[in-house]
Amino acid sequence: MKPLQSKSIKTVSTVMDLRKQVAKWRAQQLQIALVPTMGALHDGHLSLVDLALAKTDRVVVSIFINPKQFGAQEDLSTYPRDAQGDYAKLEQAGVDLIFAPDTQEIYPQGFATSVSVDGLTDCMCGLSRPGHFAGVATVVTKLLNQARADVAVFGEKDYQQLMVIKRLARDLDTATEILGAPIIREPDGLALSSRNLYLTPDEREIAGKFNVILKDTAAKLKAGGTLGSVLGQTHTALTQAGVTQIDYVDVRDGDTLTPFTHRLPDGANARIFGAIYVGKTRLIDNMAL
């Protein structure tokens, strides 16, 4: 499929063309960043671009809705798509190249390889979305190999995903440095996400309480509350707020994702993680304690 063309940003759809352009920049001794996305771009994505622009000379943004990270009952067919809007935003942001491959380019006929990361994927989203992180790890490994960038930028909203990507890059001796960028939020604290577009006005009001409740949970834990008691209060607060389903609320080490028990140790690098459904929309969030 031939990609849409931007007026000023070069757009390629094949790995060969991507590598040709990267090779030209390399010959000029330029530093290159990759920002992988699935499109439906918002200010959170653009903050990743801003970080990439600050760190390097040239920025490549990939747009590819990866089918391998969606489960059988998930929203692949209805995932938001806005190619024209995405290209306009990236042009305004100052991106140098868009890589917009089709599925056949990424997973050609006969493709039979999967990348899995043990340990970090056997909790939280790894339990509720079987196969998700293998799909993420596989496509990210391919994108890192294809772009051969000096830096790749991912958002901390998908914190578990970020940890998985950092581990695979380290374990596979990938030359690309993996950077995490802070969560960008709406005025009421809701983390920006392409899936926020699914929310009705009433659901959006409920979703805005998610971050507030997690902040309250963090404050109680930092004040010495026990995990069992405080997280029980969190579940009650989310239910009373109108959340349809609680996937998980968990407190783990920010480096290893090891769970804490009873109370937080002094000086712990702890993060609280949550995943909920508001209506049919799954939302995730996290924050440092």
C-alpha positions in Angstrom: 0.0 0.0 0.0 1.4 3.4 -1.0 1.5 5.7 2.0 0.0 9.1 2.1 2.5 11.9 1.3 3.1 14.9 3.4 4.1 18.2 1.7 7.4 18.5 3.6 8.1 15.2 5.4 9.4 12.3 3.4 7.3 9.2 3.9 8.4 5.7 3.2 6.7 2.3 3.5 9.5 -0.2 3.0 12.4 -1.2 5.1 14.7 -0.8 2.2 13.7 2.9 1.7 13.9 3.5 5.5 17.5 2.1 5.6 18.5 4.1 2.5 17.5 7.4 4.2 19.1 6.4 7.5 22.3 5.5 5.7 22.4 9.0 4.1 22.1 10.6 7.5 24.8 8.3 8.9 27.1 9.4 6.2 26.6 12.9 7.4 27.5 11.9 11.0 24.0 12.8 12.1 22.4 11.3 15.2 19.0 9.6 14.6 16.0 8.9 16.8 13.1 6.5 16.3 9.6 7.1 17.8 7.4 4.0 17.3 3.7 4.7 17.3 0.4 3.1 16.3 -1.0 6.4 14.9 -4.0 8.3 16.2 -1.4 10.8 17.5 -2.1 13.1 20.5 0.0 15.4 22.6 1.5 12.4 24.5 3.0 11.1 21.2 4.2 14.6 20.3 6.0 14.9 23.6 8.0 11.8 22.6 8.9 13.6 19.4 9.9 16.7 21.3 12.3 14.6 23.4 13.7 12.8 20.3 14.3 16.2 18.6 16.1 17.5 21.6 18.4 14.4 21.8 19.2 13.9 18.1 19.6 15.5 14.7 17.0 13.6 12.7 13.7 11.9 13.9 11.9 9.0 12.3 8.3 8.3 13.5 6.9 4.9 12.6 3.1 4.4 12.3 2.1 0.8 12.4 -0.9 -0.8 14.1 0.7 -4.0 15.2 -1.8 -6.9 15.0 0.3 -9.2 17.1 -0.2 -7.2 20.3 -4.0 -7.4 20.1 -5.9 -10.3 21.6 -8.8 -12.1 19.9 -11.4 -10.0 21.8 -9.6 -6.7 21.6 -10.1 -3.6 19.4 -7.8 -4.1 16.4 -10.5 -3.5 13.8 -11.8 -0.4 15.6 -8.5 1.0 16.8 -8.5 4.8 16.0 -6.9 5.7 12.7 -6.3 9.2 11.3 -3.4 9.2 8.8 -4.0 12.7 7.4 -4.2 14.2 10.9 -1.2 12.2 12.1 0.9 13.5 9.1 -0.1 17.1 9.7 0.8 16.9 13.4 4.2 15.4 12.6 4.9 18.0 9.9 4.2 20.8 12.4 6.3 19.0 15.0 9.3 19.0 12.7 9.7 15.3 12.1 12.1 14.3 9.3 10.8 11.0 8.2 7.6 8.9 8.6 7.9 5.1 8.2 4.4 3.8 7.5 4.7 0.1 6.5 1.8 -2.2 5.9 1.3 -5.5 7.6 2.9 -7.5 4.8 6.1 -5.4 5.1 6.5 -6.1 8.8 5.2 -9.7 8.8 5.8 -11.2 5.3 4.4 -14.5 4.3 6.1 -17.3 6.3 7.0 -15.0 9.2 7.6 -17.4 12.1 9.6 -15.7 14.9 8.4 -14.3 18.2 10.4 -12.4 20.8 9.4 -13.0 24.5 10.8 -11.5 27.7 10.4 -13.6 30.8 9.8 -12.3 34.3 8.6 -8.8 33.5 5.6 -10.0 31.5 4.1 -12.5 34.1 2.2 -9.8 36.0 -0.3 -7.0 35.5 -1.0 -6.5 31.8 0.9 -9.6 31.0 -1.7 -11.7 32.9 -4.8 -9.9 31.6 -3.6 -9.7 28.0 -1.9 -13.0 27.1 0.5 -12.7 24.2 0.4 -8.9 24.3 4.0 -8.3 25.3 5.3 -11.0 22.9 3.6 -9.0 20.2 5.1 -5.8 21.4 8.6 -7.2 21.9 8.5 -8.8 18.4 7.5 -5.6 16.5 9.8 -3.4 18.6 12.8 -5.7 17.9 12.0 -5.5 14.2 11.7 -1.7 14.2 14.9 -1.3 16.1 16.7 -3.5 13.6 15.1 -1.7 10.7 15.7 1.9 11.7 19.2 1.3 13.4 18.6 4.5 15.3 20.8 5.9 18.0 17.9 6.5 20.3 14.3 5.2 20.6 11.7 7.0 22.7 8.7 5.3 24.5 6.2 6.8 26.9 6.0 6.0 30.6 2.3 5.6 30.5 2.9 2.1 29.2 5.5 1.6 32.0 5.5 -2.2 31.9 6.0 -2.1 28.2 8.9 0.4 28.6 10.6 -2.0 31.1 10.1 -4.9 28.7 11.6 -3.0 25.8 14.6 -1.9 27.9 15.2 -5.5 28.9 15.0 -6.9 25.4 17.4 -4.1 24.1 19.9 -5.0 26.8 19.6 -8.7 26.5 19.8 -8.7 22.7 22.8 -6.2 22.7 20.8 -3.6 20.7 22.9 -0.6 20.0 19.8 1.8 20.2 19.5 3.6 23.6 15.9 3.3 25.0 14.5 6.5 26.6 11.3 6.9 28.6 9.3 10.1 28.4 7.0 11.3 31.2 3.2 10.8 31.0 1.2 13.7 29.5 -2.1 14.3 31.1 -5.4 16.1 30.5 -6.2 19.0 32.9 -8.1 16.7 35.3 -5.1 14.2 35.3 -6.4 11.6 32.9 -3.4 10.1 31.0 -3.6 10.9 27.3 -4.4 7.8 25.2 -5.7 7.1 21.8 -8.4 5.0 23.4 -9.8 8.0 25.3 -11.6 8.7 22.0 -13.9 5.8 22.7 -15.3 7.4 25.9 -18.7 8.9 26.0 -19.1 12.2 27.9 -20.4 10.4 31.0 -17.6 7.8 30.8 -15.0 10.6 30.3 -16.1 12.1 33.6 -15.6 8.8 35.4 -12.2 8.2 33.7 -11.1 11.6 35.1 -11.4 10.2 38.6 -8.9 7.4 37.9 -5.8 9.4 38.4 -7.3 11.2 41.5 -7.9 7.9 43.2 -4.4 6.6 42.4 -2.9 9.8 43.9 -5.0 9.3 47.0 -3.8 5.7 47.2 -0.2 6.8 46.9 -0.6 9.4 49.7 -2.0 6.8 52.0 0.8 4.3 51.3 3.5 7.0 51.8 1.8 7.8 55.1 2.5 4.3 56.3 -0.8 2.5 55.3 -0.7 -1.2 54.7 -1.0 -2.4 51.2 -3.9 -4.7 51.8 -6.0 -2.1 53.6 -5.1 0.8 51.3 -5.6 -1.2 48.0 -9.0 -2.4 49.4 -10.0 1.2 49.8 -8.8 1.9 46.3 -11.0 -0.8 44.8 -14.0 0.6 46.7 -13.3 4.1 45.5 -13.0 3.1 41.9 -16.2 1.1 42.1 -18.1 3.9 43.7 -16.7 6.3 41.0 -18.5 4.2 38.4 -15.6 2.1 37.0 -17.1 -0.8 35.1 -14.3 -3.3 35.9 -11.0 -3.2 37.8 -8.4 -5.3 36.0 -5.7 -4.6 38.7 -4.3 -2.0 41.1 -0.8 -3.0 42.1 2.3 -1.6 43.8 5.7 -2.7 42.5 9.3 -1.8 42.4 9.9 0.7 39.6 13.1 -1.0 38.4 12.3 -4.7 38.6 8.4 -4.8 38.9 8.8 -7.0 42.0 5.7 -6.7 44.2 5.8 -5.2 47.6 4.0 -6.8 50.6 2.5 -5.3 53.7 4.1 -1.8 53.8 6.5 0.1 51.6 10.1 -0.2 52.7 11.9 3.1 53.5 13.5 4.6 50.4 11.8 2.1 48.0 11.5 3.0 44.4 7.8 2.2 44.3 5.2 2.8 41.6 1.5 2.2 41.7 -0.1 0.7 38.6 -3.7 0.5 37.6 -5.8 -0.9 34.8 -9.6 -0.4 34.6 -12.5 -0.5 32.3 -14.8 2.4 31.9 -17.6 1.1 29.8 -15.9 -1.0 27.2 -12.7 1.1 27.2 -9.6 -0.2 29.0 -7.4 2.5 30.6 -4.1 2.2 32.3 -2.1 4.6 34.4 0.9 4.6 36.8 2.9 6.9 39.0 5.9 7.0 41.3 5.2 7.0 45.0 
